[in-house]
């Protein structure tokens, strides 16, 4: 059996692997773009396939293709979604900036399978791509894939992270630790207050992501080549949005201005900015955990993270904060992805943005990475860390900054003098204050009680 077959397109003939479902245009892209060896993300191809099914259903309803053709296209999509479909989509991420190669890849694969279902030829352009252009179906698939990934992956993961932080805050409420500003000793805080700050950061990040969904769920579909809708039925955009909403159980709508949605990627840039904000929050939490866990002897040693694996190939017994480190690296990657998306978003030249594939790739990677690491951070770091109460009390008892509570009584300068003496002599602040003020030990114990100091006020 021959290992290749001859396929034809508008540019002529070329050889295609004999068993490949795709045709000539896909093969040209495979030959032309041996760049990264990485195909478009699975989530993006899934969204593109769902869009093709929605388009087929809409075109049947609008009598643009026959019911048999539409049904065959939908069945082909269902078959692909039910198997390991990515093997049929080899086009590199770094391809033509409109994503035309990925669009034709999908059109050719679906046409091959649909032709087998119907028993007669289904054309990739005339039937599968009916009423569409790469210039609207690819921006649409960027939005759809990102919306699905948010709904299915990142938003639930962030919700889980908040729940775990909240539960841990209740568990550690009794513990009081030395607060730190500039990495230097500051007034005391409850452990629950620290975690409450983390939870608030993640809640805010989640809310900001949710706020992007209405714009993300507004689609470019129906604009075809340049936004005018040439070759698409006037009712195609509305019908497509209804069909896609039914397939995904997410409410998609036609965009108010298709020229903007095809010529720019402002919504993707905005979403990426919120993903970066979320990454910054995760980085903050990860680094707090690393600092609090540092030691166990020469560091802060306030908490002990769950030991998950040996930390050194040469130092026996060393255990590192591997989950917070992974979270920090994810955050760094997401911040880098955002920079790429910002540059790509500027490539909306006249009527079309021409960096769509890399925008899709980076958006989806950022969403997936943060969804995965958020659950790890919740379950393998925050939920399981232990508090070193003895270390907390030791640091608090010698913290000269507690003298801040005496400012209203003895004044800032006198308090500063006491603090410096306590530092120099390495003595508890209450003993030094007893020597340098007229306050009794009972009064000082009341005024300098760390538990009361965490409540604020005078």
N, C-alpha and C positions, 0 to 999 in steps of 0.2 A: 504494500500500500504506500502511495506517495505521502511524504511528510508535509508537503505543501499543496496548495491549490491556487489557481489563478482567480483573482477578483478584479473587478473593474470599477472605476469611478470617473468623474468628469475629467480627470487628468491622465487617464489611461489605465494600463494593466500593471499589476504587481503580485508577488507571491505572498500568500498568507498561510500560517500553519493550518494544516488540513482539518484539525479538529476544533479550530477556533470558532466561536459563535460570532465574532466580530468580522468586519469586512475591510475594504481597502482604505478607507479614511482613518480607521483606527491604526492599521498597520503603518500608514505613513507617519502618524504621530509617534508610534513606538520607535520607528527608524530615525525620526527627526529630533527626538528629545531624550537621548540617553544621558540625563543630567544627574538625578539623585537616586534613581532606582526605586523611588517611593511613589506608589500610586496615590490618587486622591483618597481622602479618608473614607472609611466604610460608612460613616454617618452621612457624608455628603452624597455618596452614590445611592444610598438608601433613599434620601430625600429626592434625588433626581428621578429615581424609579417611581416613587409615589407620585411625583409631578407628572410623569408620563402616563400613569394610569388615570389620574384625574383629568388630564387633557383628553385622553381617549374617550372617557365617559362624557365629557362636555361636548366633544365634537360629534359623537353619536346623537346626543340630544339636540344639537343644532343642525343635524343632517349634513355635516361636513365629510364624514366617512360613514360607511355602512355599519349596521349593528354587528355583523359578523366580524368585520375588521376591528371594531372597537373591543368586542368581547375577546378576540384573540390577543390583542395587545394587553388587555387587563390580565388575562390568564398567564401570559408570558411574564409579566411583572410579578404576579403572585408566585410563579414557579421560581423565579430568581430570588425573591425575598425569603423563600422557604429553604434555600440552600446556601452554600458558601459562595456567594455571588461575586466576591471581589476578584476572584481569579479571572473573571471575564473582562476586567477593567484595568488594563495594564498601563494606561497612559500616565506619564510622569506628571507630578505636581507642577513642575516648571516647564510649561507648555505655552501654547498661544494664550495671550492674556485674557481673551474673552471666554476661555474654556470651551471653545468650539470643538476641540478634539474630544473632550469628555462627553459633550452633548452627542456628537456623532457616534462615539463608542456605544453610548446607551441606545441610540436609535438603531444601530446595526445589530446589536445583540438582541434587542427586543424584536426587531423585524425578523431575524432568523427563527427565533422560537415561535413567534406569532404565525409565521408562514407554515410552520409544522402543525400548529394547532388548527389553522383554517384549511390547510390543504391547498392553498394558492398563495401567490406572492404578496407579501406585505412590504411596501417600500419604506425604507428608513426616513426619507425626506417627506414624501407625499402623504404618508399615513401616520407613522409614529410621531413625526415632527409637525404634523398639521396644525396650523394656527400659531406656530411658535417660531422663535429665532433663538439661537444661542445667546443672543444679547438680552433676552428677557428670561429664558428658562434657567440660565446659570445664576444670575442675581437672585432669582426666586429661590433656587435651591440653596444658595448661601443662607438666605433668611430662614428657610424652612428647616434646614439641618441644624442651624444654631438654636432655633426655637425649640425643636425637639430635644436637643441635647440639654438645654437649660431645664426644660420641664421634666425630663426623664432622669437626668444625672445630677447636675450641679445644685439646683434648688433643693431637691430632697437631701443631698449630702450636707449642704450648709444647715438645713433644718435639723438634721441629726446632730451636727456639731454643736449647735446652740443647745439642744436638749441635754447633751452630755455635759457641757460646761455648766449649765444651770443646776443639774443634779450634783455635780462635783462641788459647786459653790455651797450648796446646803450641807454637804458632807464635811467641808473644811471650815465652816463658818466660825467655829470656836477658836481657830488659830489666828494669832496676831503676829505680824512680821515687821521688820524694819522696812519702811518705804525707801525708795531710792530715786533721786533725781540727779542727772549728770553721772549716773552710776555711783553716786556718793550717798552716804547715809542721810535719810530724811525722816520726816514724821512717820509714825507707825500706821499701818493699814491692816485690815482684816484680809485673810486669804480670800474670803468670799467677795470682798470688794474688788480685789485684783481680777478674779474670774468674772465678776459681773461686768467689768470693763471689757474683757475679751468678748463676752456674749453680746454686749451692745455693739461692738465693732462688726461682728458677723451678722447680726440682725440688720444693721444699717446697710452693709454690703449686699445682703440678700434683697432688701427692699429696693435698692438702687438697680439691681439686676432686673427685678420684676417690673420696674418702671420702664425698662426698655422694650418690654414685650409687645405693647400695642404697635409701636413703630416696626418692630421686627416681624410682626405677623401681618404687616401690610406689604403686598407683593407687587413686583414689577410685571408679572405675567399679563399679557395682553398688549404690551407696548411693541412687541416684535423687534424689528431691526433698530429703530432709532427713537422709539417712543410714540410714533404716530399710529401704531396698530395695523400697519399694512399687512394684508393677507390673513388677518384674524377676524372672525365674526364679531360684530359689535357687542354681542352679549357673551363673548368668550371669557373675558376676565372675571365677570361676576359668577358665571357658571363654574369656572375652574376653581375659584375660591371656595364655593359651596362643596364641590366634590372633594377637594383636598381636605377641607374641614371634616367631612364625613369619614375620610380614610384615616385621619390622624387623631381625631377627637380634640383638636385644637382649633380655635376659631381664627381662620385666615380671612383677610379682606383684600379687595383690589386696592392698590395704592392710589392716593388722590392725584398724584402727579407722576406719571410713568417716566417722563423725561428725567426727573430728578433721580428716580430709583435705578435707571439704566446708566445715566451719565455720571453718577456719584455712588459712593459707598459710605455715606455719612452715618447711616444707622449702624453699620458694622464697626466703624471707627468709634462711635459712641459706646457701643456694647463692649468693645475691647478696652476702652477707658475704664469702664466699671469692673471688668475682669481684672484689670491692673490694680484698681483700688482694693478689690477682694484679696489679691495676691499680697499687697502691702500689709493688710490686716493679718493674713496668715503668717507672714514673715515676722511681724511683731510678736505674735503669740508664740511662734516657734523659738524665737530668740529669748523671750522671757523664760520659757521652759528650760532652755539650755543653760542660761545663767543661774537660775534657781537650783538646777541639778548639779552645777559645777562642783568639782571636788573629787571624791567626797571629803578629803581632808584639807586641801589647800584652796578650795573654792568656797562658794557660799554654802553649799550643802543644805539648803532649806528643804528641798524635796528629793526623793529618790524615784527616778523614772523606772518603769519596768525594764528589767534586763532581758534583751531579746537575742543578743548574739555576742560572741567575743569581739572585743573592740580593737585588738592589736594582734598582728602576726608575730610580734617579738616580745611584748610586755604581758605576761600571764596575769589573768584576773582583771584586766582593764575592760570596762564596759562603757560604751559611748551612747550619747543621746541620738540614736540613728533615725528615729521617726521625725523629730524636729528638724534634723539636718536634711532629710528628704523633703520635708515641707518647705524649707528655706530654698532649696534648689528648684523646686517647682515654682515658687514665687519668682525667682530670678528668671526662669524660662518664660513665664507669662509676661513679665515686664519687657523682656526682649521681644516676644511675639507682638506686644502692643506697639513697639517701635516700628517693626516691619509693617504692621497694618496701617499705622499712621502715614508712612511713606507711600504704601500702596494706595491708600485712600486719596492721595494727591494725584493719582494717575487717571483721573477722570477727564480725559481729553475730549472736549466737545461732547459728543453724544454717547460715549461709552467709556467706562472704566476698564482698563486693560491689565489689571493685576488681580482678577477675580479668583483664580485658583489658589494663589498664596494667601489671600485673605481668608478663604474658606478653610484652608489647611491650618492656619495659625489660630483662628477663632476656635475651631473644634479641638485642637490640641490643648489650648488653654482651658477650655471647659472640662475636658476629660481628665487632664492632669489634676486640676483642683478638686474635682469631684472625688477622685480616687484618694488623694492625699488627705482631704478633709475627714474622710471616714477613718483613715489610719490614725490621724492626729487625735481624733475623738476617742477611738477604741483602744489604741495601743500606747497612748501617752497621757491624755488628760484623765480618762476614766480610771487609770490604774496607778497613778503616782501616789507615793506615800509621803506624808509630811514628817519632817524631822523636828519635832516640837522642842527638843532640848537645844538644838542649834538656834532655833528662833528665839527662845527665851534668853539664851546666852548673849546674843547680839543685842537684843532689846535692853537688857539690864545695863549694858555698857554704852548705850547710844546717847552721846551728849546732846544730840539735836532735840531730845525730849525737853530740854530747857526752854524751847520755844513757847511751851505752855505757860512759862513764868513771865513772859514779856509784859503782859498787862499789869503785873504786880511789881516787878523790880526794874522793868525797862530793858530795852534791847541791848544797850552797852554793857550793863551788869550781867545780863544773861550770856552775852558773847564771852565775857571774861570767864565766867564759870565753865562754859563749854570748852574753851581753850585749855583751861586748867585740867579739866577731866580728861581731855585728849592727851595732854602732855604726861599726866601722872597715871594714865590708864586705869582710872578709878570710875566706879559707878557715878552717874551724874547726881544721884540723890545725896551721896555722901559729901560731895564737893559743895552742893547747894546748901546743905545743912551748915557747913562751916562759913559760908559767905553771905548768908541771909539771916533774917530774924524769924524765918518760918520754921515751925516744928516739923519733926519727922512725919507725924500724922498728916499735917497739912501737905507736906511735899509728896507723900505717898498718894494722897488723894489727887493732887494737882497733876502729878506725873504718871498716873495710872494709864498704861497704854490702851486698855480697853476703852476708857472714857475718851481718850484722845482720838480714837478712830471715828468718833461720832461727830467731830467738828464742833464749832461754836466755842463759847467761852464758859 
